[in-house]
Amino acid sequence: MSNEYRAKVFKSGNSVALRLPKALGIAEGTEMIVREERGRFELEPVEAPKRKFAIGKVCGSATNLQPIAQEDRVFKDRALDWPISQ
């Protein structure tokens, strides 16, 4: 059998809000999906998106980078691990 909690709806700005008890274990800032069906409400947390790497946040932080001079772009000859096909 599930636990039962009581909570009161209150006004928050131009909306109404429902404060959920801490005992439910929902972390602060959790985004929730709310469904209304026949006068009943269902709540479920939104699945957290997979983290993506944003290069835009990194590229602006390296402000002292300079282009490599043409004469410094020369590579030394070395033995290859594969045959060269022409």
Backbone as a printed PyTorch tensor [residue, N CA C, xyz], in Angstrom:
tensor([[[  0.8330,  -1.1620,   0.0000],
         [  0.0000,   0.0000,   0.0000],
         [  0.8940,   1.2480,   0.0000]],

        [[  0.5140,   2.2620,  -0.7450],
         [  1.3060,   3.4710,  -0.8360],
         [  1.0010,   4.4240,   0.3130]],

        [[  1.9740,   5.3170,   0.5920],
         [  1.7740,   6.3280,   1.6290],
         [  0.8720,   7.4300,   1.0900]],

        [[  0.1570,   8.0660,   1.9890],
         [ -0.7200,   9.1720,   1.5910],
         [ -0.2250,  10.4560,   2.2420]],

        [[ -0.1630,  11.5120,   1.4550],
         [  0.2600,  12.8150,   1.9380],
         [ -0.8040,  13.8350,   1.5830]],

        [[ -0.9360,  14.8550,   2.4050],
         [ -1.8620,  15.9440,   2.1140],
         [ -1.0500,  17.2000,   1.8360]],

        [[ -1.4890,  17.9520,   0.8430],
         [ -0.8270,  19.2030,   0.4950],
         [ -1.9050,  20.1900,   0.0740]],

        [[ -1.6380,  21.4500,   0.2860],
         [ -2.6100,  22.4920,  -0.0150],
         [ -2.1480,  23.3110,  -1.2100]],

        [[ -3.0720,  23.6210,  -2.1110],
         [ -2.7860,  24.4650,  -3.2640],
         [ -2.7700,  25.9100,  -2.7890]],

        [[ -1.8060,  26.6980,  -3.2710],
         [ -1.7120,  28.0990,  -2.8810],
         [ -1.4250,  28.9460,  -4.1070]],

        [[ -1.6770,  30.2460,  -4.0090],
         [ -1.4560,  31.1760,  -5.1090],
         [  0.0230,  31.5440,  -5.1600]],

        [[  0.5770,  31.5380,  -6.3750],
         [  1.9660,  31.9080,  -6.6070],
         [  2.0010,  32.7760,  -7.8630]],

        [[  2.0480,  34.0850,  -7.6730],
         [  1.9790,  34.9960,  -8.8170],
         [  0.6050,  34.9060,  -9.4410]],

        [[  0.5470,  34.6790, -10.7540],
         [ -0.7290,  34.5100, -11.4490],
         [ -1.0750,  33.0350, -11.6410]],

        [[ -0.4250,  32.1790, -10.9050],
         [ -0.6560,  30.7410, -11.0100],
         [ -1.0560,  30.1880,  -9.6500]],

        [[ -1.3780,  28.9160,  -9.6300],
         [ -1.5410,  28.2020,  -8.3680],
         [ -0.4290,  27.1670,  -8.3010]],

        [[ -0.0180,  26.8300,  -7.0930],
         [  1.0910,  25.8960,  -6.9090],
         [  0.7240,  24.8580,  -5.8660]],

        [[  1.3920,  23.7440,  -5.9330],
         [  1.1930,  22.6680,  -4.9690],
         [  2.5670,  22.3220,  -4.4080]],

        [[  2.7500,  22.5140,  -3.1180],
         [  4.0200,  22.2010,  -2.4650],
         [  3.9910,  20.7150,  -2.1100]],

        [[  4.9730,  19.9730,  -2.6300],
         [  5.0250,  18.5320,  -2.3740],
         [  5.8930,  18.2570,  -1.1510]],

        [[  5.4850,  17.3300,  -0.3120],
         [  6.2670,  17.0130,   0.8880],
         [  7.6590,  16.4840,   0.5530]],

        [[  8.6400,  16.8710,   1.3520],
         [ 10.0180,  16.4360,   1.1660],
         [ 10.1260,  14.9100,   1.2470]],

        [[  9.2340,  14.3040,   2.0160],
         [  9.2590,  12.8480,   2.2010],
         [  9.0750,  12.0800,   0.8910]],

        [[  8.5760,  12.7460,  -0.1430],
         [  8.4090,  12.0760,  -1.4340],
         [  9.7530,  11.8580,  -2.1340]],

        [[ 10.7810,  12.6000,  -1.7050],
         [ 12.1160,  12.3960,  -2.2570],
         [ 12.3410,  13.0420,  -3.6120]],

        [[ 11.5310,  14.0280,  -3.9760],
         [ 11.7120,  14.7180,  -5.2500],
         [ 12.7360,  15.8380,  -5.0450]],

        [[ 13.7750,  15.8380,  -5.8550],
         [ 14.8440,  16.8340,  -5.7180],
         [ 14.3640,  18.2110,  -6.1810]],

        [[ 14.8710,  19.2370,  -5.5270],
         [ 14.5380,  20.6170,  -5.8980],
         [ 14.9550,  20.8710,  -7.3410]],

        [[ 14.0930,  21.5260,  -8.1020],
         [ 14.3860,  21.8550,  -9.4860],
         [ 14.0120,  20.7710, -10.4820]],

        [[ 13.4730,  19.6480, -10.0010],
         [ 13.0750,  18.5690, -10.8940],
         [ 11.9220,  19.0330, -11.7740]],

        [[ 12.0630,  18.8660, -13.0850],
         [ 10.9840,  19.2150, -14.0050],
         [  9.9910,  18.0630, -14.0320]],

        [[  8.7110,  18.3950, -13.9610],
         [  7.6680,  17.3750, -13.8700],
         [  6.6890,  17.4960, -15.0370]],

        [[  6.1400,  16.3750, -15.4490],
         [  5.0500,  16.3280, -16.4170],
         [  3.7660,  16.1790, -15.6100]],

        [[  2.7720,  17.0090, -15.8960],
         [  1.4820,  16.9470, -15.2030],
         [  0.4310,  16.5930, -16.2370]],

        [[ -0.3130,  15.5150, -15.9710],
         [ -1.4000,  15.0940, -16.8610],
         [ -2.7240,  15.1570, -16.0990]],

        [[ -3.7260,  15.6870, -16.7720],
         [ -5.0680,  15.7330, -16.1920],
         [ -5.9390,  14.7830, -17.0010]],

        [[ -6.5890,  13.8750, -16.2950],
         [ -7.4570,  12.9050, -16.9560],
         [ -8.6780,  12.6620, -16.0810]],

        [[ -9.8210,  13.0780, -16.5810],
         [-11.1000,  12.8970, -15.8820],
         [-11.0680,  13.4680, -14.4640]],

        [[-10.5040,  14.6590, -14.3210],
         [-10.4840,  15.3220, -13.0240],
         [ -9.4150,  14.8280, -12.0710]],

        [[ -8.5600,  13.9170, -12.5200],
         [ -7.4590,  13.4070, -11.6920],
         [ -6.1430,  13.8810, -12.3000]],

        [[ -5.1570,  14.1070, -11.4710],
         [ -3.8680,  14.5960, -11.9360],
         [ -2.7930,  13.5540, -11.6820]],

        [[ -1.9570,  13.3640, -12.6750],
         [ -0.8150,  12.4550, -12.5410],
         [  0.4590,  13.2660, -12.7240]],

        [[  1.4450,  13.0310, -11.8740],
         [  2.7350,  13.7120, -11.9400],
         [  3.8250,  12.6800, -12.1840]],

        [[  4.7710,  13.0350, -13.0400],
         [  5.9420,  12.1780, -13.2150],
         [  7.1180,  13.0430, -13.6240]],

        [[  8.3080,  12.7020, -13.1530],
         [  9.4810,  13.5050, -13.5010],
         [  9.8370,  13.3480, -14.9790]],

        [[ 10.3080,  14.4370, -15.5730],
         [ 10.7870,  14.3980, -16.9520],
         [ 12.1210,  13.6720, -16.9440]],

        [[ 12.3190,  12.7910, -17.9050],
         [ 13.5930,  12.0760, -17.9860],
         [ 14.6990,  13.0700, -18.2730]],

        [[ 15.7550,  13.0090, -17.5000],
         [ 16.8720,  13.9500, -17.6610],
         [ 17.5230,  13.7470, -19.0270]],

        [[ 17.7530,  14.8290, -19.7660],
         [ 18.3900,  14.6880, -21.0720],
         [ 19.8400,  14.2590, -20.9150]],

        [[ 20.3430,  13.5450, -21.9100],
         [ 21.7490,  13.1520, -21.8900],
         [ 22.5910,  14.4030, -22.0790]],

        [[ 23.6590,  14.4930, -21.3220],
         [ 24.5150,  15.6810, -21.3860],
         [ 25.2490,  15.7170, -22.7240]],

        [[ 25.2390,  16.8820, -23.3200],
         [ 25.9470,  17.0830, -24.5720],
         [ 27.0570,  18.0970, -24.3360]],

        [[ 28.1390,  17.9110, -25.0370],
         [ 29.2670,  18.8230, -24.9190],
         [ 28.9980,  20.0330, -25.8000]],

        [[ 29.0470,  21.2280, -25.2280],
         [ 28.8010,  22.4600, -25.9770],
         [ 30.1240,  23.1710, -26.2190]],

        [[ 30.6330,  23.0720, -27.4420],
         [ 31.9160,  23.6950, -27.7650],
         [ 31.8190,  25.2130, -27.6770]],

        [[ 30.6430,  25.7630, -27.8650],
         [ 30.4610,  27.2050, -27.7850],
         [ 30.8160,  27.7750, -26.4240]],

        [[ 30.6480,  26.9980, -25.3870],
         [ 30.9900,  27.4620, -24.0480],
         [ 32.4970,  27.4040, -23.8000]],

        [[ 33.2090,  26.5910, -24.5660],
         [ 34.6400,  26.4040, -24.3640],
         [ 35.4590,  27.3580, -25.2280]],

        [[ 35.0440,  27.5580, -26.4720],
         [ 35.8870,  28.2970, -27.4150],
         [ 36.1040,  29.7440, -26.9820]],

        [[ 35.1740,  30.3570, -26.3200],
         [ 35.3590,  31.7280, -25.8720],
         [ 36.2510,  31.8540, -24.6570]],

        [[ 36.5420,  30.7610, -23.9820],
         [ 37.3490,  30.8320, -22.7680],
         [ 38.8480,  30.8020, -23.0470]],

        [[ 39.2560,  30.4280, -24.2500],
         [ 40.6740,  30.3860, -24.6060],
         [ 41.0020,  31.6290, -25.4280]],

        [[ 41.1120,  32.7640, -24.7700],
         [ 41.2580,  34.0370, -25.4640],
         [ 42.6780,  34.3400, -25.9270]],

        [[ 43.6850,  33.6600, -25.4040],
         [ 45.0650,  33.9810, -25.7690],
         [ 45.6510,  33.0480, -26.8280]],

        [[ 44.8520,  32.3000, -27.5400],
         [ 45.3510,  31.4030, -28.5800],
         [ 45.7360,  32.2010, -29.8150]],

        [[ 46.8200,  31.7910, -30.4710],
         [ 47.3020,  32.4350, -31.6890],
         [ 47.3840,  31.3830, -32.7890]],

        [[ 47.1740,  31.7690, -34.0500],
         [ 47.3230,  30.8100, -35.1490],
         [ 48.7680,  30.3040, -35.2260]],

        [[ 48.9430,  29.0740, -35.6920],
         [ 50.2820,  28.4960, -35.8560],
         [ 50.8860,  29.0620, -37.1390]],

        [[ 52.1080,  29.5550, -37.0480],
         [ 52.7920,  30.1090, -38.2140],
         [ 53.0420,  29.0100, -39.2400]],

        [[ 53.0570,  29.3720, -40.5340],
         [ 53.2180,  28.4000, -41.6160],
         [ 54.5040,  27.5890, -41.4530]],

        [[ 55.6110,  28.2600, -41.0730],
         [ 56.8870,  27.5420, -40.9330],
         [ 56.8800,  26.5410, -39.7740]],

        [[ 55.9740,  26.6870, -38.8350],
         [ 55.8720,  25.7550, -37.7200],
         [ 54.9470,  24.5760, -38.0230]],

        [[ 54.3520,  24.5780, -39.1980],
         [ 53.4160,  23.5070, -39.5720],
         [ 54.0960,  22.3590, -40.3130]],

        [[ 55.4030,  22.3460, -40.3640],
         [ 56.1540,  21.3060, -41.0680],
         [ 56.2440,  20.0740, -40.1680]],

        [[ 55.9550,  18.9080, -40.7600],
         [ 56.0280,  17.6540, -40.0220],
         [ 57.2910,  16.9160, -40.4060]],

        [[ 57.8980,  16.2480, -39.4620],
         [ 59.1010,  15.4570, -39.7120],
         [ 58.6970,  14.1350, -40.3410]],

        [[ 59.5380,  13.6360, -41.2540],
         [ 59.2940,  12.3300, -41.8660],
         [ 59.4470,  11.2500, -40.8090]],

        [[ 58.6120,  10.2510, -40.9110],
         [ 58.7020,   9.1190, -39.9830],
         [ 58.2420,   7.8610, -40.6960]],

        [[ 58.6310,   6.7220, -40.1640],
         [ 58.2180,   5.4460, -40.7410],
         [ 56.7290,   5.2510, -40.4920]],

        [[ 56.0340,   4.7600, -41.5380],
         [ 54.5910,   4.5240, -41.4340],
         [ 54.3220,   3.0640, -41.0860]],

        [[ 53.2220,   2.8110, -40.4240],
         [ 52.8530,   1.4490, -40.0520],
         [ 52.0440,   0.7590, -41.1350]],

        [[ 51.8410,   1.4150, -42.2870],
         [ 51.0320,   0.8650, -43.3570],
         [ 51.7030,   1.1840, -44.6870]],

        [[ 51.4210,   0.3700, -45.7050],
         [ 52.0260,   0.6480, -47.0160],
         [ 51.3810,   1.8540, -47.6710]],

        [[ 52.1730,   2.5800, -48.4630],
         [ 51.6590,   3.7350, -49.1810],
         [ 51.1970,   3.2590, -50.5560]],

        [[ 49.9290,   3.4860, -50.8740],
         [ 49.4150,   3.0940, -52.1950],
         [ 49.2730,   4.3510, -53.0410]],

        [[ 49.6300,   4.2140, -54.3260],
         [ 49.5610,   5.3690, -55.2250],
         [ 48.6760,   5.1120, -56.3890]]])
